[in-house]
Amino acid sequence: MASGVTVNDEVIKVFNDMKVRKSSSPEDVKKRKKAVLFCLSDDKKQIVVEPGKQILVGDIGDTVDDPYACFVKLLPLGDCRYGLYDATYETRESKKEDLVFIFWAPEGAPLRSKMIYATSKDAIKKKFTGIKHEWQVNGLDEVQDRATLAEKLGGSVVVTLEGKALSTSSSGAPPRPGAPPRPGAPPRPGAPPRLEHLLV
């Protein structure tokens, strides 16, 4: 069901600026948005950029220590929002950057607001061409743990998000099928005895 809500041109410009990572001067890079929130206009007819609800790349290390935690604090507890977050993360193989479209619909938001934002989501998503990751979040408990976002970005292959190691420890993970056991680990049930056990 479409809501008839339109998307303000400034929203599309912000998205295009965040999506295109062309080689820029250091000053231009600092002005790039790391995260931004979008809301419905007062008359509920347009999706607009929410004033003052953004993090610039240049803020990181200056006024912002942890961009992800700062982004979570921008989310209002009593209303819905759309957001774009430019996630920087590492897998075991490489460092990556990906835009994530976030639909924030907390439990405490009014039912009417949830309905309008839900039915208007397609209007904004259609303008955000090429977005690989979409995340609907319904409460702070889901969004505060950065491992939840890491799961959206690549599951267990993601090892850091915004330079911070994820709390999932690899030492507790079961060995991959066919992988040699860790040194000192007891043999798996049904596994053939290891060589050192045979040389007694």
N, C-alpha and C positions, 0 to 999 in steps of 0.2 A: 504494500500500500504506500503510495507516494504522498508526501505531505504538501507539495506545492512550494516548499521552501527553496530559495535559490542560494547560490554560493557567490559571495562578494568577490570581485576581481582581486582584491588584496590577498585573499586566502590562496588563490591560485598562484599569485606571484611569490608568496612566501614558500609554497610547496616547490615551485620550480627552482627558486634560489637554493633551497635545501637539497634538492635532488641532484643538481648539476654541481659536481665537485671539480670545476675547471681550475686550472692552475691560476692562482690569484696572488696578489701581493700579500705580505704578512698582515697589512692593515685591513685588507678586504676579508681575509680569513677570520680575523677577530670579530668582524661585524656579522659573520654568518650565524644563523640561529642554530643552536644545539637542540632546543626544544621550544615548542610553542603550543598554546591552547587556543581553541576556537569555540565560540559560543553562539547562541541564537541572539539576533538583535532584539531590542526591547519589544518591537511589534511582532516578533516570532516569524518574520517573513524571510530573513536572510541569515546565512551562517557567516559570521565575521571573525576577524582576528581579535582576540580578547586583549584589551589594552593592558600593558604592564605584566602580562603573564607569559614571559619568555626567558630563555637563558641564551646568552650569546657565547660563541666559542671563546671570545676574548675575556669573558667573566671567569673562565675556569682557571684556577690557580691564583686568581686575584680576589674576587668577592665570593667565588663559588669553589669549595673544596671538592665536593662530590656531586657532579651534575645529576646523577640519577636520584640521589636523596633529595636534592633541591627541587627536581621536577615533581617528585611525589608530594612535596609540601605545597606546590602550586595548585594541586587538585582540590576543588571545594568539596567539603563533606556533605553539603546539603543540596547539591545540584549536579546535573550531568554536564559533560564537556566532550569535545573531540580534541585529540592531541596528535602532534607529530613529534617523535623522539628520534634523534640521530644517534643510534647506538654504536659505540666503538667496543669491539670485543675481540678476543683471541680464541682460536681453536688450537688444537695440538699442532696444526700445520701452518697457520697463517693468521695475520691480523686483518680484521674486516671492519667495514662500516656499513650499516643498513638502516634505512628509514623504517620506523614502526608506526603504523596508524593505530591510535588507541581510542576506543570508545569507553568513556568513563561513565558508568551508571550506578552510583552508590545506592545502597539500601535506603539511605535517608533522603533521597531525592523525591520530590513530589511525583505522584503517579502521572499527572498530565505532562510534566517535563520529560519523564522517561518515555512516554508514548511519542511525543513530538520528536525527541532526539532519535529514537529508534526508527521512526518512519522517514526521517530526513537523512539517515546515515548513507543511504545509497547515493543521494545527491552529491555529497562531498567525496565519497569514495570514487565515483565516476570521474571526478576531476583529478584525482590522485593516481594517474596512470603509472603502472610499473611498480607499485608498492607490493613487496613480497610478504610482508608480515602484518597481520591484523590481530589486535588483542582487545577483547571486551573484558573490562574489569568492573567488578561489582562491589568492591570494598577494599579498604586499606590493607587488610590482612593478605590479600592477593598481590597487591602492588609493592608492598614494602620489601618483600624478599626478592632481591635481584635475581635469584636463581629461577624464579618463575618466568622472568623476561628471557633469561638465558635459554630456558627450555623452548620458548617460542622461536628463538633465533637459530637454534641448532641442536637442541637437546644436550646429551651428555658430552658432545665433542667440544662445547664451549668451556674454557678454563678460566677466563677472566672477563669481567664486564667493567668498562670504564677504569681499567687498570687495577681493579680489585679482584683478588682471587675469590672464586666461588667456594662456599663452605663445604661442598660435596667432596669428600676425601676419596682419592682413588685407592687408598690402602684397604678400605673396607669392601671394595668392589670384588665380585667373584671373578675368577680368571676366565678369559675368553675360552670357548671350546677349542681344544687342541693346543692351547698356549702352555708353555712349560710352567710348572709350579714356581712360585716365588721361593728364593733361597730360604731354607729353614721351615717352610710351610709343610704341614702334615700332608701325606698323599690324599688325593680325592678318593672317596669310596669307589671301588671298582676299577681304579686306575692301576696300570701295571706297576710293579715295584720299581723305585728309582735305582739307578746303577749302584749308588753308594750303599744301599741296603743289601745288594747282592754280593758285595765284596767284603763280607764279614768273615 
